[in-house]
């Protein structure tokens, strides 16, 4: 049966944009309320002139105390995380579809023509390339031995990090209509990979063999049409001690026992953004832009903030005593972790959507669709 991938609103899909085509009836956001800054939130260092970054696909990553990232024009960059200075850059001479994964001597990225590239991070030379069955918009992830890629058809593939030879393939039947997600899997502890799948399923897979350890449904598709039944997981599962937390589009948010897959708690929820966990709470942003805090152990509601509803917010990140989100107009908002009130706001160059946040001791780093990489700091 022919499978279709739902692309949101335009070919320039932003990973943190609503994964449904906007209609003329889309609610408009209210004016932002004034904020009395209780802390100093600033844009630190900034890098511009990257080519269109297709926010969401191009996710900065850290390796050997350096930031690696890429852009759609085919360049791979290495930056100093302290001041954002450029250490090196390489031109792959291929249009890239994703951000990078880094391990050992290589940087890995996928191309618009459906290849996985292994680039020597010292010389910039392409050491090997492997043909993928379909396009992959998610950044590869790698250990010293294995590189993991998830394609747009939800096929998870493992390749040898040494020469690109195939190691294993994990694939399940998918619904007739799925989302084009750009962040849905996470390697954990060099032993397993947690994968979010179409139809609301979460799987924990042996990293070395591709054998599923367990599979469980976070949400079950419901409704009378294929569109109604979309319940894909469009975020990276988050491990907190022995608990995995995840959320689905048009479905639920849940935390599970990572060993048994037993669901600890779950609540009705709708998102394709990621979530973040601290000692007490799970913080998440709904598809319509409401910021929530749930009790990590019970799922009980701690607070919610609706002041930025319909502003197309990013995956939340923790910074100081706050929860950061970025809106499509480049404003970074900080909410108090305890009660959810907005405690600071700053305008930045981060327009039209941003990547998954890269959280560092000296700030949070984002890559935006308009070609910026920006450090946000709480002073």
Secondary structure, 3 states (H helix, E strand, C coil): CCCEEECCCCCCCCCCCCCCCCCCCCCCCCCCCCCCCCCCEEEEEEECCCCCCCCCCCCCEEECCEEEEECCCCEEEEECCCCCCEEEEEECCCCECCCCEEECCEEEEEECCCEEEEEECCCCCEEEEEECCCCCCCCCEECCCEEEEECCCCCEEEEECCCCCEEEEECCCCCCEEECCCCCEEEECCCEEEEECHHHEEEEEECCCCCEEEEEECCCCCCCCCCCCCCCCCCCCEEECCEEEEECCCEEEEEEECCCCCEEEEEEECCCCCEEECCCEEEEECCCCCEEEEECCCCCEEEEECCCCCCCCCCCEEECCEEEEECCCCEEEEEECCCCCEEEEEECCCCCCECCCEEECCEEEEEECCCCEEEEEEC
